[in-house]
């Protein structure tokens, strides 16, 4: 998952202000963002009692926020 996110972020930097990403990238971001909130919520629940849970939960939340930002960018929305 981290590799996919990293690739999408790097792609967004490469495209820069050139406009919206290609439709296939928009579709991939939309699909990932559709499932990300549920995935993060379930993972956070499972990590609640983990010894390193607080740090891992924070990573999941930042991942969710990053995917939401990529989704808005792919749809051409401003912040």
Protein Blocks (a to p, Z undefined) as FASTA:
>chain_A
ZZmmmmmmmmmmmnmmnoccdfklmmmmmmmmmmmmmmmmmmmmmmmmgmklmmmmmmmm
mmmmmmmmmmmmmnopaZZ
